Amino acid sequence: MMTEKENKAKAYWKENIRYLMMLLFIWFSVSFGAGILFRETLDQFSLGGFKLGFWFAQQGSIYVFVILIFVYVRLMNKLDKKYGYDE
């Protein structure tokens, strides 16, 4: 029989993994999807003089990754407070 503390820890990690999967899916979609799969469609538009598909492949996915790091930090701070792991 699991204790309340073990149940709490298990729920915490389950939610943490769910956040990770969502954020990794977003990053994959932007880096692989926008940079490779949808490049031709995105190349119809330009950003700063560069075709949008090229921009996503070279810089956009990096910017999205950095933004996702900050989103993850914020989500984890909320999650820590929710489960009482904040200090």
N, C-alpha and C positions, 0 to 999 in steps of 0.2 A: 504494500500500500504506500502510495506516494504522499509525502507531507505537503502542506500548503506552500512551503518555500520551494519545493521541487516543482510543483504545479506552476507556480509563479515564474520560475526560471524557464520552464519549458514553454510557456506562453510567450515570454519575452523573446526567446530565440526564434520561435515560430514567426512572430511578427517582424523581427529583425530580418529574417531570411526573405520574408514576403517583400519588405521594402527593398532589399538588395536586388531581388529578381525584377521588380518593377523598374528600378533605376537602370539596371544593366540592359533591360529590354529597350528602354528609351535610348540609351547610348548606342546600342547595336543598331537600332532603327535609324538613328541619325547618321552614324558613321558608315554603315554598310548600305542602308537604304538610300539616303540622300547622296552619298558619295559615289555609289556604284550602281545600284539598281535603277534609281530615278534620275540619274545624271543627265540623260538626254532631255528629259522633260524640264528639269531645272535649268539646263543650259539656255533655255529660251529667255531667261531673266539674267540680269547682271547685278553685281554688287561691287561697288568701288572699281568698276571697269573690268571686272573678272566675271566669267560665267559662273552662275550660282552653283552648279554641280561641282565645278572645279574648286570653288571657294569652300564648300562643305567638305570636300575630300581633303583639302589642305589645312584649313583653319577652323571651319565651323564645328567639326566634331570635337576639336580640342576645347573650344569655348564651351560647348555643351557639356563636356566632361567636367570642366572646372565648375560650372554652375551646378552640376549634379553633386559634386563634392559638398558644396555649401548646403544644398537641399538635404543631403544625407546627414550632415552634422545637425541641422535643425530637426529633422525627423528623429534622430537618435536622442537628442536632448529632450524632446517631448516624450519619447518612449521611456527614457530613464526616469523621468519624473512620474510618469504613469505607473511604473512598477516599483518605484521607490529606490532606484539605484543611483540617483543623483547625490552628489556630496554637498 
